[in-house]
């Protein structure tokens, strides 16, 4: 049984399409721009990836794009960033303990 699209469905589809093209509602739709969560690809690109349509095959997350190329480099980059956050958290904790007067570790 076929389903009829409501005006709301059509508006949603149009909104998603303009977002995909990187266009705000008040701009012209002539030139597509890069949008981080989607990408147009050629059929031969899809065939080379064994027809895998998962977005991870075609679009990198912004975080992954920051790191060095290659799986090992990206893993090390992610680990280094995580350790940096741990260090930052430890500094915040130490400062908080100092402010609260509980530098011995007791709360």
Protein Blocks (a to p, Z undefined) as FASTA:
>chain_A
ZZdddfklmmmmmmmmmmmnopafkbcfkbccddfkbccddfklmmmnoopabfklmpcc
fklmmmcehjklmmmmmmmmmmmmmmmmmmmmmmmmmmnopanopZZ
